[in-house]
Amino acid sequence: MNDMTVLSTEAVVQQRDAFVGRLLQDAAGAFSIFAMYIGDRLGLYRGLTEAGSSTAGELAARTKTHERYVREWLEQQAVTGILEVEDESQPAEARRFRLPPGHVEPLIQCDSLNYLAPLGQLIAGAVHPLPKLVAAYRDGGGVPYSAYGVDLREGESAINYSMYMSQLAQEWLPVMPDVHTRLLADPPARIADIGCGYGWSSIGMARGYPNARVDGFDLDAPSIEQAQANARRNGVAERVRFQAHDAGDPELAGRYDLVTAFECVHDMSDPVGALSTMRRLAGEHGAVFVADERVGATFTAKGDEVERMMYGFSILHCLPVGMADAPAVGTGTVMRADTLRRYATSAGFRGVEVLPIDNFFFRFYRLNL
């Protein structure tokens, strides 16, 4: 027997109307995200900030864009509450728009922990291969990381940049005092950074620990190429080396004082194999540090905002990427702590310690050898 509550006709109508309202609100939010993508990629927010306020013509001239498109974008941004208009009764060509002071940091300041403009690019990348995603849902296959293109790479890199550069060596790793001390000491410590992407985690550790030598590993060649350029621009290329291949080379076993994996274990088709590799790299005396999504201990349909976002990324990106190589366990973005513990135990670790680091998106683990 179905134990679901039987609703009256009036209650069903109320439920329907509330759901319709929610869907319309979600659709408006989706349009706002892609409008933010346009504003970020074309420098429209920055152009507004530099000028204080602008008409469509002034902003178009400043950003080398088309006035008619910019005018429509400005009006859309004002209607959604992202921009303010000084006098809406003015003719369209004369209206002046500005970015409210409280909106500058999230949209402009790339070194701020509150910088969220890259979400537009990240989500645009996540939906880029939609036809391939639909096919994967039908046949059970996966979608390779390369299919998501440059928007996903750049968006992911930009959204994590400030955390890696301002918190990784300053707040996260010092929670493990023995590791922190070793990374500061001589002879120079060696770090292996698995799934390094554009390299900001590797660069952040190298800048925070001036004696350390960092090897960043990632299978995505375009990401490694960009990581190498980032290391050169940040003056750490002599101590940070990036490699576009698997870190499972037997010759690397036991060479590292610290092995890290930031927000990537859940993307792996074979997480147990990857964790086993990390254990071998650390040998008998190294440490293994994993950062992954801060989701609930168990599934509940009343998940919080973090869980809602993580499931969104999972259905569009992380699960399909993790299913691209067979055999695949199909972890998905929502990798709960007990799941990681199970993987770590299967990989030969004695246990998993959840570290006392407060972060809105990430949970941090030390895997005990």
MOJO-V900885 format. One record per residue. N is the residue number from 1. PHI is phi in radians with two decimals (none if undefined). Layout:
n: {N	N}
phi: {PHI	PHI}
This chain:
n: {1	2	3	4	5	6	7	8	9	10	11	12	13	14	15	16	17	18	19	20	21	22	23	24	25	26	27	28	29	30	31	32	33	34	35	36	37	38	39	40	41	42	43	44	45	46	47	48	49	50	51	52	53	54	55	56	57	58	59	60	61	62	63	64	65	66	67	68	69	70	71	72	73	74	75	76	77	78	79	80	81	82	83	84	85	86	87	88	89	90	91	92	93	94	95	96	97	98	99	100	101	102	103	104	105	106	107	108	109	110	111	112	113	114	115	116	117	118	119	120	121	122	123	124	125	126	127	128	129	130	131	132	133	134	135	136	137	138	139	140	141	142	143	144	145	146	147	148	149	150	151	152	153	154	155	156	157	158	159	160	161	162	163	164	165	166	167	168	169	170	171	172	173	174	175	176	177	178	179	180	181	182	183	184	185	186	187	188	189	190	191	192	193	194	195	196	197	198	199	200	201	202	203	204	205	206	207	208	209	210	211	212	213	214	215	216	217	218	219	220	221	222	223	224	225	226	227	228	229	230	231	232	233	234	235	236	237	238	239	240	241	242	243	244	245	246	247	248	249	250	251	252	253	254	255	256	257	258	259	260	261	262	263	264	265	266	267	268	269	270	271	272	273	274	275	276	277	278	279	280	281	282	283	284	285	286	287	288	289	290	291	292	293	294	295	296	297	298	299	300	301	302	303	304	305	306	307	308	309	310	311	312	313	314	315	316	317	318	319	320	321	322	323	324	325	326	327	328	329	330	331	332	333	334	335	336	337	338	339	340	341	342	343	344	345	346	347	348	349	350	351	352	353	354	355	356	357	358	359	360	361	362	363	364	365	366	367	368	369}
phi: {none	-1.31	-1.65	-1.17	-1.12	-1.51	-1.66	-1.26	-1.02	-1.11	-1.18	-1.11	-1.09	-1.11	-1.12	-1.06	-1.12	-1.13	-1.20	-1.05	-1.07	-1.13	-1.11	-1.13	-1.15	-1.09	-1.12	-1.09	-1.13	-1.12	-1.08	-1.11	-1.09	-1.31	-1.17	-1.11	-0.97	-1.08	-1.10	-1.27	-1.18	-1.63	1.29	-1.24	-1.12	-1.12	-1.08	-1.14	-1.13	-1.14	-1.61	1.56	-2.73	-2.64	-1.44	-1.08	-1.13	-1.11	-1.19	-1.09	-1.14	-1.18	-1.81	0.99	-2.17	-1.60	-1.01	-1.16	-1.14	-1.12	-1.08	-1.14	-1.11	-1.06	-1.14	-1.06	-1.17	-1.24	-1.10	-1.48	1.52	-1.43	-1.97	-1.97	-1.97	-1.24	-2.58	-1.25	-1.41	-1.17	-1.01	-0.93	-1.26	-1.78	-1.11	-1.91	-2.08	-2.54	-1.59	-1.00	-0.94	-1.27	-1.69	-1.17	-1.03	-1.12	-1.83	-2.13	-1.51	-1.21	-1.65	-1.56	-1.21	-1.69	-1.29	-2.14	-0.96	-1.11	-1.00	-1.07	-1.21	-1.10	-1.26	-1.04	-1.15	-1.12	-1.71	-0.97	-1.67	-0.94	-1.03	-1.17	-1.11	-1.06	-1.11	-1.13	-1.09	-1.37	-1.81	1.40	-1.40	-2.27	-2.21	-1.16	-0.95	-1.08	-1.23	-1.49	1.31	-1.25	-1.07	-1.18	-1.02	-1.21	-1.12	-1.12	-1.08	-1.21	-1.26	-1.71	-0.91	-1.14	-1.13	-1.16	-1.46	-1.99	-2.16	-1.02	-1.45	-1.51	-2.22	-1.33	-1.15	-1.06	-1.12	-1.82	-1.00	-1.15	-1.19	-0.99	-1.11	-1.14	-1.20	-1.56	-1.61	-1.88	-1.14	-0.94	-1.28	-2.05	-2.14	-1.92	-1.94	-1.52	1.17	-1.34	1.03	-1.34	1.58	-1.18	-1.15	-1.10	-1.16	-1.07	-1.21	-1.14	-1.24	-1.31	-2.21	-1.10	-1.55	-1.30	-1.99	-2.11	-1.93	-1.75	-2.08	-2.76	-1.44	-1.59	-1.05	-1.06	-1.14	-1.12	-1.05	-1.22	-1.06	-1.08	-1.13	-1.12	-1.12	-1.11	-1.14	-1.70	1.23	-2.12	-1.07	-1.27	-1.96	-2.13	-2.12	-1.96	-2.37	-1.63	-2.73	-1.13	-1.50	-1.43	-0.96	-0.99	-1.19	-1.55	-0.99	1.31	-1.51	-1.98	-1.42	-2.53	-2.16	-2.16	-2.54	-1.83	0.93	-2.43	-1.05	-1.19	-1.48	-1.48	-1.13	-2.21	-1.11	-1.12	-1.09	-1.14	-1.18	-1.09	-1.07	-1.07	-1.12	-1.13	-1.09	-1.35	1.11	-1.57	-2.14	-1.46	-2.25	-2.13	-2.21	-2.18	-2.03	-2.51	-1.19	-1.55	-1.95	-1.19	-1.19	-2.44	-1.25	-2.55	-1.19	-1.76	-1.14	-1.41	-1.10	-1.09	-1.13	-1.06	-1.17	-1.15	-1.14	-1.08	-1.14	-1.16	-1.22	-1.67	-2.29	-1.13	-1.13	-1.04	-1.14	-1.21	-1.67	-1.27	-2.00	-1.63	-1.34	-2.20	-1.45	1.19	-1.26	1.46	-1.10	-1.46	-1.59	-1.33	-1.01	-1.16	-1.15	-1.10	-1.04	-1.14	-1.07	-1.13	-1.10	-1.14	-1.48	1.78	-1.37	-1.32	-3.11	-2.29	-1.89	-1.43	-1.47	-1.41	-2.10	-1.59	-2.61	-1.16	-1.84	-1.89	-2.05	-2.06	-2.25	-1.92	-1.64	-1.44	-1.30}
